[in-house]
Amino acid sequence: MLTHADAMRATEALGRYGEELAVRLLRQQGMTVIDRNWRCRFGELDIVARDGATLVFCEVKTRRGTSYGTPAAAVDIRKLARLHRLTGAWLAAHAEHAPDLRIDVVAITCGKGQPAIEHLRGVG
């Protein structure tokens, strides 16, 4: 029987797997990852990357399926507001500067076979 602790570990492992896939994708697209899993009182930024002159703050959503909706649909207006607060906090805490900022979402669905990966640029 699957315990709550086992389920939490499985969910955390799925999230780590999704973040690794997202990092690989962003690097393949020529981006440089400069921070991962940065935390502050507002929450956590999954990935901060540089895409040319643009700083990209990337939220990664990984799901086993779509029975509860797509991974991208989990990034709603409240989550976007939190990402904006996190972006401001990260900028205040770091010496990185860029003329442009962008919030992206990498949505990953892990079903049977290869994971489906969708990169949504400039979501908020």
C-alpha positions as CSV (number, residue, x, y, z in Angstrom):
1,M,0.0,0.0,0.0
2,L,1.3,3.4,-0.9
3,T,1.7,5.7,2.1
4,H,1.4,9.5,2.1
5,A,5.2,9.8,2.5
6,D,5.7,7.5,-0.4
7,A,3.4,9.5,-2.6
8,M,5.2,12.7,-1.6
9,R,8.5,11.2,-2.5
10,A,7.2,10.1,-5.9
11,T,5.8,13.6,-6.5
12,E,9.1,15.2,-5.6
13,A,11.0,12.8,-7.8
14,L,8.6,13.6,-10.7
15,G,9.2,17.3,-10.1
16,R,13.0,16.9,-10.1
17,Y,12.8,14.8,-13.3
18,G,10.7,17.5,-15.0
19,E,13.2,20.3,-14.0
20,E,16.1,18.2,-15.4
21,L,14.2,17.9,-18.7
22,A,13.4,21.6,-18.7
23,V,17.1,22.6,-18.0
24,R,18.2,20.3,-20.9
25,L,15.6,21.9,-23.2
26,L,16.5,25.4,-22.3
27,R,20.2,24.7,-22.8
28,Q,19.5,23.1,-26.2
29,Q,17.7,26.3,-27.1
30,G,20.9,28.2,-26.4
31,M,20.0,29.5,-23.0
32,T,22.4,29.7,-20.0
33,V,20.9,28.5,-16.7
34,I,22.2,30.8,-13.9
35,D,20.1,29.8,-11.0
36,R,17.8,26.9,-9.9
37,N,15.4,26.3,-7.1
38,W,15.9,29.8,-5.6
39,R,13.8,30.3,-2.5
40,C,12.6,33.3,-0.6
41,R,9.6,34.2,1.6
42,F,7.4,34.4,-1.5
43,G,8.1,30.9,-2.7
44,E,10.5,29.3,-5.2
45,L,11.7,30.1,-8.7
46,D,12.4,26.8,-10.5
47,I,14.9,28.1,-13.1
48,V,16.5,31.5,-13.9
49,A,18.2,31.6,-17.3
50,R,19.7,34.0,-19.7
51,D,18.4,34.0,-23.3
52,G,20.7,36.5,-25.0
53,A,20.1,39.8,-23.3
54,T,16.9,38.6,-21.7
55,L,16.6,37.2,-18.2
56,V,14.1,34.3,-18.2
57,F,12.3,33.2,-15.1
58,C,11.0,29.8,-15.8
59,E,8.2,27.8,-14.0
60,V,8.3,24.1,-14.6
61,K,5.1,22.1,-14.3
62,T,5.3,18.3,-14.6
63,R,2.3,16.0,-14.4
64,R,1.8,12.2,-14.9
65,G,-1.3,12.9,-17.1
66,T,-4.0,15.4,-17.8
67,S,-6.9,14.1,-15.8
68,Y,-6.5,17.2,-13.5
69,G,-5.8,19.5,-16.5
70,T,-2.7,20.2,-18.4
71,P,0.5,21.2,-16.6
72,A,0.4,24.6,-18.3
73,A,-3.2,25.2,-17.0
74,A,-1.8,25.0,-13.4
75,V,-0.1,28.4,-14.0
76,D,-3.1,30.6,-13.3
77,I,-3.4,34.3,-12.5
78,R,-2.5,33.7,-8.9
79,K,0.6,31.7,-9.8
80,L,1.6,34.4,-12.3
81,A,1.3,37.1,-9.6
82,R,3.5,35.0,-7.3
83,L,6.1,34.6,-10.2
84,H,6.1,38.4,-10.6
85,R,6.8,38.9,-6.8
86,L,9.5,36.2,-7.0
87,T,11.1,37.8,-10.0
88,G,11.3,41.1,-8.2
89,A,12.8,39.5,-5.1
90,W,15.4,37.6,-7.2
91,L,16.4,40.8,-9.0
92,A,16.8,42.6,-5.7
93,A,19.0,39.8,-4.3
94,H,21.3,39.4,-7.3
95,A,23.7,41.5,-9.3
96,E,22.3,40.3,-12.6
97,H,20.9,43.0,-14.9
98,A,19.2,42.7,-18.3
99,P,17.3,45.0,-20.6
100,D,14.5,42.5,-20.9
101,L,12.8,40.1,-18.5
102,R,10.5,37.3,-19.4
103,I,8.4,34.6,-17.6
104,D,8.2,31.2,-19.3
105,V,6.6,28.0,-18.5
106,V,7.9,24.5,-19.4
107,A,5.0,22.1,-19.2
108,I,5.8,18.4,-19.1
109,T,3.4,15.5,-19.3
110,C,4.9,12.1,-18.5
111,G,2.6,9.4,-19.8
112,K,3.5,6.3,-21.6
113,G,6.5,6.6,-23.9
114,Q,8.5,9.9,-24.2
115,P,7.4,12.9,-22.1
116,A,5.5,15.6,-24.0
117,I,7.3,18.9,-23.4
118,E,5.8,22.3,-24.2
119,H,7.8,25.6,-23.8
120,L,5.5,28.6,-23.4
121,R,7.5,31.9,-23.8
122,G,6.4,35.2,-22.3
123,V,3.4,34.0,-20.4
124,G,3.1,36.9,-18.0
